[in-house]
Amino acid sequence: MTISKLGVIWNPSKSDEEKLRSDVAAVFGDAADAPDIEWWETSPDDPGRGMAEKAVDAGCEVVVTVGGDGTVRAVAEALAGTDAALGIVPKGTGNLLARNLEVPLNDVPAALRRVRDGETRTIDMGWVERDGEEHAFVVMVGFGIDAQMLVETDDDLKSKAGWLAYVEAMGRAVAGTEMTDITLTLDDNEGQELRGHTMLIGNCGMVQGGIRLLPDAVIDDGQLDMLLVSADGPLQWLDTVRSFVWENGIRRLLGAVDKAVSTDSTTHVAAERIAVALSEPRMFEIDGEEVGEVSEFAVRVQRAALNVR
């Protein structure tokens, strides 16, 4: 599809404007059918949603987001349900949606060429309701140990000890974690009582380090996948790490298993709607951004919500 009008929404704290404009001109500006390009800059008060709404109103067929996961989420929230397609130039720390879509990292021209030359595909989005407000997410939400900490391994140790290096990283990550009682309701089923300290619910499952915390998560299957971690003590943490790296990592790659394996300390489920009530408030994250404490929340999937270039 030829792009006749392109919007660029960029986070000025992540990119040099002169260099970015030069890269965009080099990729999009030389062809005879070069698109009209409009630019919007994000602000601390608006990380991108208002700018994306303006881009849609201006008739942009593709809206390129230049920034981190927060900027991508804000723009995607505004593009959901529209005909406009999202393009991603990853300039953050996690760049989680970009990783799951295999967008080139640390190479702005390559990411822009992916937008220019790639096919448009449609993906699902998640929505989370908390405190009477609903917000979109494109990767995952949850509470407990941050997903990034789960893969915070020492490179030297990893090269010498292999997957056992994750045990050391997990030990640092779990300091201060506390179990809580959880009421979990999947779709229209009865609520079930569980205990755990970390829950992640996502539309796609890869985080930094190439670890798939949600190995069954598919970005366009009309479902959300959930991981509950209830490890308590060194042996259960070893079981948790083993499930990430062995059962749901190496064995899956070898074809020995085709669905996420739950263990005594990890629970994997999938649903279109998930409601969660906690006995104690916990800090909550949306696509890696801390948004305060929650005692209850509900998530739902919106099928085929977002076009991605």
C-alpha positions as CSV (number, residue, x, y, z in Angstrom):
1,M,0.0,0.0,0.0
2,T,1.4,3.4,-1.0
3,I,1.2,5.9,1.8
4,S,-0.2,9.3,0.7
5,K,-0.2,11.0,4.1
6,L,2.1,10.1,7.0
7,G,2.0,11.3,10.6
8,V,5.1,11.3,12.8
9,I,4.6,11.5,16.6
10,W,7.9,11.8,18.4
11,N,9.0,12.1,22.0
12,P,11.6,14.9,22.2
13,S,13.2,13.3,25.2
14,K,14.1,10.2,23.1
15,S,15.3,11.7,19.8
16,D,17.2,14.5,18.3
17,E,14.7,16.4,16.0
18,E,17.2,17.3,13.3
19,K,18.5,13.8,13.0
20,L,15.0,12.3,13.0
21,R,13.7,14.7,10.3
22,S,16.8,13.8,8.2
23,D,16.1,10.1,8.6
24,V,12.4,10.4,7.7
25,A,13.3,12.5,4.7
26,A,15.9,10.0,3.5
27,V,13.5,7.1,3.7
28,F,10.2,8.7,2.6
29,G,11.2,11.8,0.7
30,D,13.0,10.7,-2.4
31,A,10.3,8.7,-4.2
32,A,8.1,10.3,-6.8
33,D,5.1,9.2,-4.8
34,A,6.5,10.5,-1.5
35,P,3.8,11.1,1.1
36,D,2.8,14.3,2.7
37,I,4.2,14.3,6.2
38,E,2.9,16.0,9.3
39,W,4.7,16.2,12.7
40,W,3.5,16.2,16.3
41,E,5.6,16.4,19.4
42,T,4.6,14.7,22.6
43,S,4.5,16.5,25.9
44,P,4.7,15.5,29.6
45,D,1.0,16.2,29.9
46,D,0.1,14.1,26.7
47,P,2.4,11.2,25.8
48,G,0.8,10.9,22.4
49,R,-3.0,10.2,22.5
50,G,-4.1,13.7,21.6
51,M,-1.5,13.9,18.8
52,A,-2.7,10.6,17.4
53,E,-6.3,11.8,17.4
54,K,-5.1,14.9,15.4
55,A,-3.3,12.6,13.0
56,V,-6.4,10.6,12.4
57,D,-8.5,13.7,11.9
58,A,-5.9,15.0,9.4
59,G,-6.3,11.9,7.3
60,C,-2.9,10.2,8.0
61,E,-3.0,6.6,6.7
62,V,0.0,5.7,8.8
63,V,1.1,7.2,12.1
64,V,4.7,6.6,13.0
65,T,5.5,6.6,16.7
66,V,9.0,7.5,17.7
67,G,9.6,6.8,21.4
68,G,9.3,4.2,24.1
69,D,6.5,1.9,25.3
70,G,4.5,4.6,26.9
71,T,4.4,6.7,23.7
72,V,3.5,3.6,21.6
73,R,0.7,2.7,24.0
74,A,-0.8,6.2,24.1
75,V,-0.8,6.4,20.3
76,A,-2.2,2.9,19.9
77,E,-5.0,3.8,22.3
78,A,-6.2,6.6,19.9
79,L,-5.7,4.5,16.7
80,A,-7.7,1.5,18.0
81,G,-10.8,0.9,15.8
82,T,-9.7,3.4,13.1
83,D,-8.4,2.7,9.6
84,A,-5.0,4.4,10.4
85,A,-2.0,2.1,10.9
86,L,0.6,2.3,13.6
87,G,4.3,2.3,12.6
88,I,6.9,2.0,15.3
89,V,10.4,3.5,15.6
90,P,11.6,2.1,19.0
91,K,13.5,4.6,21.1
92,G,12.8,3.4,24.6
93,T,14.3,1.0,27.1
94,G,12.0,-2.0,26.8
95,N,10.5,-1.5,23.3
96,L,8.3,-4.5,24.1
97,L,5.8,-4.3,21.3
98,A,8.6,-3.6,18.8
99,R,10.4,-6.8,20.0
100,N,7.3,-8.9,19.7
101,L,6.7,-7.6,16.1
102,E,10.4,-8.0,15.3
103,V,10.8,-4.3,14.4
104,P,14.5,-3.4,14.1
105,L,16.0,-2.0,17.3
106,N,18.6,0.7,17.6
107,D,18.4,1.5,13.9
108,V,16.0,4.3,13.0
109,P,16.3,4.1,9.2
110,A,15.7,0.4,9.3
111,A,12.6,0.8,11.4
112,L,11.4,3.5,9.0
113,R,12.0,1.3,6.0
114,R,10.0,-1.4,7.7
115,V,7.1,1.1,8.0
116,R,7.5,2.1,4.3
117,D,7.8,-1.3,2.8
118,G,6.0,-3.6,5.2
119,E,2.5,-5.0,4.9
120,T,-0.3,-3.9,7.2
121,R,-1.4,-6.5,9.7
122,T,-4.2,-6.4,12.3
123,I,-3.5,-7.2,15.9
124,D,-5.6,-7.4,19.1
125,M,-5.3,-5.0,22.0
126,G,-6.1,-5.3,25.6
127,W,-8.1,-2.9,27.8
128,V,-7.8,-2.7,31.6
129,E,-10.4,-1.1,33.9
130,R,-9.3,0.2,37.3
131,D,-10.7,2.9,39.5
132,G,-13.5,3.5,37.1
133,E,-11.2,4.3,34.1
134,E,-10.3,2.1,31.2
135,H,-6.9,2.2,29.4
136,A,-5.5,0.3,26.5
137,F,-2.4,-1.9,26.6
138,V,-0.5,-3.5,23.7
139,V,1.9,-5.8,25.7
140,M,0.9,-6.7,29.3
141,V,-0.4,-5.4,32.6
142,G,0.1,-6.8,36.1
143,F,1.6,-6.6,39.5
144,G,4.5,-8.0,41.5
145,I,8.0,-8.6,40.2
146,D,8.6,-6.5,37.1
147,A,9.0,-8.6,34.0
148,Q,12.3,-6.8,33.2
149,M,13.7,-8.0,36.6
150,L,13.0,-11.6,35.7
151,V,15.6,-11.4,32.9
152,E,18.1,-9.2,34.7
153,T,20.9,-11.7,34.6
154,D,24.6,-11.2,34.8
155,D,26.1,-11.7,31.3
156,D,29.3,-13.3,32.6
157,L,27.5,-15.7,34.8
158,K,25.0,-16.5,32.1
159,S,27.9,-17.4,29.7
160,K,29.4,-19.7,32.3
161,A,26.3,-21.2,34.0
162,G,23.7,-21.1,31.3
163,W,20.1,-21.0,32.5
164,L,21.2,-21.4,36.1
165,A,22.2,-17.7,35.9
166,Y,18.5,-16.9,36.0
167,V,18.3,-18.4,39.5
168,E,20.7,-15.7,40.7
169,A,18.8,-13.0,39.0
170,M,15.5,-14.3,40.4
171,G,17.0,-14.2,43.9
172,R,17.7,-10.5,43.5
173,A,14.3,-9.8,42.0
174,V,12.3,-11.5,44.8
175,A,13.5,-9.4,47.7
176,G,10.5,-7.9,49.4
177,T,7.8,-9.8,47.5
178,E,4.8,-10.9,49.5
179,M,2.0,-13.4,48.8
180,T,-1.6,-12.2,48.6
181,D,-5.0,-13.8,48.3
182,I,-6.5,-13.5,44.8
183,T,-10.0,-14.0,43.5
184,L,-9.7,-14.8,39.8
185,T,-12.6,-14.9,37.4
186,L,-12.2,-16.0,33.8
187,D,-14.9,-15.1,31.2
188,D,-18.3,-16.2,32.6
189,N,-16.9,-18.8,35.0
190,E,-17.1,-18.8,38.8
191,G,-14.4,-17.0,40.7
192,Q,-11.5,-19.1,42.0
193,E,-9.4,-18.4,45.1
194,L,-5.7,-18.4,44.6
195,R,-2.5,-17.1,46.2
196,G,0.4,-15.5,44.5
197,H,2.7,-12.4,44.4
198,T,3.1,-11.8,40.7
199,M,0.5,-11.7,37.9
200,L,1.0,-10.7,34.3
201,I,-1.7,-10.6,31.7
202,G,-0.7,-9.9,28.2
203,N,-1.5,-9.9,24.5
204,C,2.1,-10.8,23.6
205,G,4.7,-12.5,25.8
206,M,8.3,-11.7,24.9
207,V,10.3,-9.4,27.2
208,Q,13.9,-8.3,27.2
209,G,16.4,-11.1,26.9
210,G,14.2,-13.0,24.6
211,I,12.4,-14.7,27.4
212,R,8.7,-15.5,26.7
213,L,6.9,-15.1,30.0
214,L,3.6,-15.8,28.2
215,P,4.7,-18.6,25.8
216,D,1.1,-19.1,24.5
217,A,0.4,-15.5,23.8
218,V,-0.4,-14.7,20.2
219,I,-0.9,-11.1,19.2
220,D,-4.0,-11.8,17.0
221,D,-5.7,-14.8,18.5
222,G,-8.5,-13.0,20.3
223,Q,-7.4,-14.0,23.8
224,L,-5.3,-12.6,26.6
225,D,-2.8,-14.9,28.4
226,M,-2.1,-14.8,32.2
227,L,0.8,-15.9,34.3
228,L,0.5,-16.2,38.1
229,V,3.7,-16.8,40.0
230,S,3.2,-18.2,43.6
231,A,6.8,-19.3,44.3
232,D,7.6,-19.2,48.0
233,G,11.1,-20.3,49.0
234,P,14.2,-21.3,47.1
235,L,12.9,-24.7,45.8
236,Q,9.8,-23.2,44.3
237,W,11.8,-20.3,42.8
238,L,14.0,-22.9,41.2
239,D,10.8,-24.6,39.9
240,T,9.7,-21.2,38.5
241,V,12.9,-20.5,36.7
242,R,13.0,-24.1,35.3
243,S,9.5,-23.6,33.9
244,F,10.5,-20.4,32.1
245,V,13.8,-21.7,30.7
246,W,13.2,-25.4,30.3
247,E,9.5,-26.4,29.9
248,N,8.3,-23.2,28.3
249,G,11.6,-22.4,26.6
250,I,14.0,-25.0,25.4
251,R,11.5,-27.9,25.3
252,R,9.0,-25.8,23.5
253,L,11.6,-24.8,20.9
254,L,12.4,-28.5,20.4
255,G,8.7,-29.3,19.9
256,A,8.4,-31.4,23.0
257,V,5.5,-29.3,24.3
258,D,3.0,-27.2,22.4
259,K,1.2,-25.4,25.2
260,A,2.4,-23.4,28.2
261,V,3.2,-25.8,31.1
262,S,1.9,-24.9,34.6
263,T,3.8,-26.0,37.7
264,D,3.4,-25.9,41.4
265,S,4.6,-22.3,41.4
266,T,3.3,-21.0,38.0
267,T,-0.1,-21.0,36.5
268,H,-0.9,-20.3,32.8
269,V,-4.4,-19.6,31.6
270,A,-6.0,-17.8,28.7
271,A,-9.4,-16.0,28.4
272,E,-11.1,-13.1,26.6
273,R,-12.0,-11.4,29.9
274,I,-10.2,-11.6,33.3
275,A,-11.3,-10.0,36.6
276,V,-9.0,-9.9,39.6
277,A,-9.7,-8.9,43.2
278,L,-6.8,-8.7,45.7
279,S,-6.9,-9.0,49.5
280,E,-4.3,-6.2,49.7
281,P,-3.4,-3.4,47.3
282,R,-0.5,-3.9,45.0
283,M,1.5,-1.6,42.7
284,F,0.2,-2.0,39.2
285,E,1.9,-1.6,35.8
286,I,0.5,-1.0,32.3
287,D,3.0,-1.8,29.5
288,G,5.9,-1.4,32.0
289,E,4.7,1.9,33.4
290,E,3.8,2.1,37.1
291,V,0.4,3.6,37.6
292,G,-0.3,3.3,41.3
293,E,-1.9,0.7,43.6
294,V,-4.9,-1.5,42.8
295,S,-7.1,-3.8,44.8
296,E,-9.2,-5.0,41.8
297,F,-9.1,-4.7,38.1
298,A,-10.6,-6.2,35.0
299,V,-9.1,-6.8,31.5
300,R,-10.7,-7.6,28.2
301,V,-9.4,-8.2,24.7
302,Q,-10.5,-6.2,21.7
303,R,-10.1,-8.4,18.6
304,A,-8.5,-7.0,15.5
305,A,-8.4,-3.6,17.2
306,L,-5.2,-2.1,15.7
307,N,-3.6,-1.9,12.2
308,V,0.2,-2.2,12.4
309,R,2.5,-1.4,9.5
